[in-house]
Amino acid sequence: MKLFKCLFYFSLWMYVSIAVGQTTSVAVASNMKDAFTEIYTAFKVNRKSDVRVVYGSSGNFATQILNGAPFNIFIAADEQFPLELYRQGKTMDSGKVYALGKLALIAGKASDIKLTNDKAELARVIAKANKIAIAKPELAPYGKAAIEYLKAEGLWDQAKAKLVYGDNVGAATMFVATGAADVGFTALSLAQSPQIAKETRYLQVSEGLYEPIKQRMVVIKDAPQEAIDLYQFMQSPKARDILLKHGYSLPK
């Protein structure tokens, strides 16, 4: 009887392990939430698909994958973190740059803050703001780009004491949308999303004032076929059209 129970629970454990192993898990940078939701909807048309999607910061995901988190695809907001996983032997190859991100400045619609690329007016915006939201630069490429932009415009010393940091660019964006911060820096794709556009106004800032945001994706070793199919679909004309619609540029 004991042997039977042992065999039963072993078989059950094996079944659960196999079932979990067959589920594709995707780590997606938070700036990609709206775009990836639409891409995945297109991917699963005419196919049975069961993908677990988690949104967050690229830096946190890279650390989790290095420590054995069971993700199969990493769709990042930059190149640094995916390439580090490749150097550490965690990925099938070096992956692909699938999109070029753009930085935007946002302010709440209820505020009287005027968004402009004019340097003198921007200095007045920074002076007037009590809190300026950005993503943590060590975790999120859009936070790093925001700091590069402020320094390039000569506004870093004026702004740095007012910065409040979100763990990812989605969190930083919500600081402004909810009124917790007066202005903030976010991804253009998020600034254009219907949910955020209801509460904020945005301005795309000059792309020449921060390093290009090359968003790379990689497949983690031993990924199931569905993960590889999704990775390939991310490079399809349909997915590229969706990325363009959501404010990204495409790599050449």
Steps between C-alpha positions, in 0.01 A plus 500: 500500500782739591677413176180574307466839669862584428459407136176703481654816643813457289284469187296804605819700560632399159171601334499843668869553417443415134189720482686795651795436272275518196364845594690778327598781736594839361668787685402828333628851576213711633524757220389223263177412680246637252701404193574148618139440603397574142787297355414198711132528405604486134741212569237274653245541221429154354722328756463366851735698717560521874765761569571647842603865462666703776574873468773682690843660482770360274758508777286301742417242234867453410586435864213256538598305187862483614370350825293235321159662452308282249454753219530382139517836321633833626360800310708781644503879478869516416799298380714492813299249701425246222861507385620441856280188514655388171853553639401295804390213277129524584362558150487314169683784326546877521142561389356781290437872533127510434420870559648842571335674793433873535493719808211730589428760765153490655293722729155460651214645295370679808824697539585826324849377411592577140706229331748625247840422354603863552787485749405814692138389534608150602717654772190680630309170499774334705510796739123493549472125556513363854563141388636358174444129436748275322571128501800380700790545257689196627201278419315670215650644180237774477614632838858502377391684185311759708816582696703524179241740362496722809880517501513578129256787551699630796211438740638216711612711795162673508300176473690237698368594845141474373525154347278216620578154369277218381627143486412503129383752245138392545515586870663836429227575248228423752655749745407774254167351392383482863632843596777371728752685279456819300695390194694193398693320231356193338502296182317660209311172461359535854428872462286418195310216666127568551515450877783750552375745233178546699693650788812657346638707215832410340786640300750285313843634592788538259647159415845650453533578871515141630657177385280298261276261692559174314256244634631144467333165560657162568382141533616323813666159452273193486194709415193311369400522135219744576755746640708473184189551288408812698855633472484456123155661486645807674706550184206459261349783291185486714692551825714773346188687387365483855828634639487794259142573603607514864767762445814293445746520213631186336861388468642500150 
